[in-house]
Amino acid sequence: MGILRDTYGNWEKDKTEPVAAQFRPVVEFLGYDPSPKARSLAERLQAKRRILGATFAQVAQHLGWDPGTLSRYLNGTWRMPPERAASLEEFLITSEADLAPIYLLSRRGAGRGRRNTACDDGAPSN
């Protein structure tokens, strides 16, 4: 799967969890996503990211949004406008093959040179 034995051991012992952007090999190996069914919009986006192996920043770039804006929509700080909600829903239902260009986007965002730690694990901070 392209992961270290120690990494796998830590997952099995519940010491760590794979982040969504690094979860794709697990999904490919098993043939399905073993995570609990996503219910909230944030959980649905995280599940999509696991399948794609995409970072939060890549999703925001794909949508043409700032990662902080997307995070605020998902954690309820800001109300998402209907046209943006429709764009996000379209992203969530689009096939993996049709989203292939997402891999060409920067994994860290638009040249910020720093990580958006509120979004690294796919769970926006509250």
C-alpha positions as CSV (number, residue, x, y, z in Angstrom):
1,M,0.0,0.0,0.0
2,G,3.0,2.3,0.1
3,I,2.9,2.8,3.9
4,L,5.4,1.9,6.5
5,R,4.8,-1.1,8.8
6,D,5.0,1.2,11.8
7,T,2.3,3.5,10.3
8,Y,0.0,0.5,9.8
9,G,0.7,-0.7,13.4
10,N,-0.2,2.7,14.8
11,W,-3.5,2.7,12.8
12,E,-4.3,-0.8,14.2
13,K,-3.5,0.3,17.7
14,D,-5.6,3.5,17.4
15,K,-2.5,5.6,18.1
16,T,-3.0,7.6,14.9
17,E,-5.5,7.8,12.1
18,P,-4.7,8.3,8.4
19,V,-5.4,11.8,7.1
20,A,-7.9,12.0,4.2
21,A,-5.3,12.9,1.7
22,Q,-3.2,9.8,2.5
23,F,-6.1,7.4,2.7
24,R,-6.4,6.5,-0.9
25,P,-4.1,3.5,-0.8
26,V,-6.3,2.0,2.0
27,V,-9.4,2.5,-0.1
28,E,-7.7,1.0,-3.2
29,F,-6.4,-2.0,-1.2
30,L,-9.7,-2.8,0.4
31,G,-11.9,-1.8,-2.5
32,Y,-14.1,0.4,-0.3
33,D,-13.8,3.1,2.3
34,P,-14.0,1.4,5.8
35,S,-14.9,4.7,7.5
36,P,-18.4,5.2,9.1
37,K,-21.0,6.5,6.7
38,A,-20.6,10.3,6.3
39,R,-23.6,12.3,7.5
40,S,-22.7,15.9,7.7
41,L,-21.4,18.0,4.7
42,A,-18.0,18.1,6.3
43,E,-17.9,14.3,6.7
44,R,-19.1,13.9,3.1
45,L,-16.3,16.1,1.9
46,Q,-13.8,14.2,4.0
47,A,-15.0,10.9,2.6
48,K,-14.6,12.3,-1.0
49,R,-11.1,13.5,-0.1
50,R,-10.2,10.0,1.2
51,I,-11.4,8.4,-2.1
52,L,-9.5,11.0,-4.2
53,G,-6.4,11.2,-2.0
54,A,-6.8,15.0,-2.2
55,T,-5.9,17.6,0.3
56,F,-8.3,20.2,1.7
57,A,-6.3,22.9,-0.2
58,Q,-6.7,21.0,-3.5
59,V,-10.5,20.8,-3.1
60,A,-10.7,24.5,-2.3
61,Q,-8.5,25.3,-5.3
62,H,-10.6,23.0,-7.5
63,L,-13.7,24.9,-6.4
64,G,-12.0,28.3,-6.8
65,W,-12.3,29.1,-3.1
66,D,-9.9,30.0,-0.4
67,P,-9.4,27.1,2.0
68,G,-10.3,29.3,5.0
69,T,-13.6,30.1,3.4
70,L,-14.4,26.5,2.7
71,S,-13.5,25.7,6.3
72,R,-15.8,28.4,7.7
73,Y,-18.7,27.1,5.5
74,L,-18.2,23.6,6.8
75,N,-17.9,24.5,10.5
76,G,-20.9,26.8,10.3
77,T,-19.0,30.1,11.0
78,W,-20.3,31.4,7.7
79,R,-23.5,30.6,5.8
80,M,-22.8,29.0,2.4
81,P,-24.6,30.9,-0.4
82,P,-26.9,28.6,-2.5
83,E,-24.7,28.8,-5.6
84,R,-21.7,27.7,-3.6
85,A,-23.6,24.9,-1.9
86,A,-24.6,23.7,-5.4
87,S,-21.0,23.8,-6.6
88,L,-19.9,21.8,-3.5
89,E,-22.7,19.2,-4.0
90,E,-21.7,18.9,-7.7
91,F,-18.1,18.2,-6.6
92,L,-19.3,15.6,-4.1
93,I,-21.3,13.6,-6.8
94,T,-18.7,13.9,-9.6
95,S,-16.9,10.7,-10.4
96,E,-13.3,10.2,-9.5
97,A,-12.3,10.0,-13.2
98,D,-13.9,13.3,-13.9
99,L,-12.0,14.9,-11.0
100,A,-8.6,13.6,-12.1
101,P,-7.3,17.1,-12.8
102,I,-7.4,17.8,-9.0
103,Y,-4.1,15.9,-8.7
104,L,-2.4,18.6,-10.7
105,L,-3.2,21.3,-8.1
106,S,-0.8,22.2,-5.4
107,R,-1.3,20.1,-2.3
108,R,-0.7,23.1,0.0
109,G,-2.8,25.9,-1.5
110,A,-2.1,28.9,-3.6
111,G,1.5,29.7,-2.7
112,R,0.9,30.5,1.0
113,G,4.1,28.6,2.0
114,R,2.4,27.4,5.2
115,R,-0.2,24.7,6.0
116,N,-3.7,25.6,7.0
117,T,-3.7,23.4,10.1
118,A,-7.4,23.9,10.7
119,C,-8.0,21.9,7.6
120,D,-5.2,19.3,7.5
121,D,-7.2,16.4,8.7
122,G,-10.3,17.3,6.8
123,A,-12.2,18.2,9.9
124,P,-12.7,22.0,10.1
125,S,-12.0,23.4,13.5
126,N,-14.8,24.9,15.6
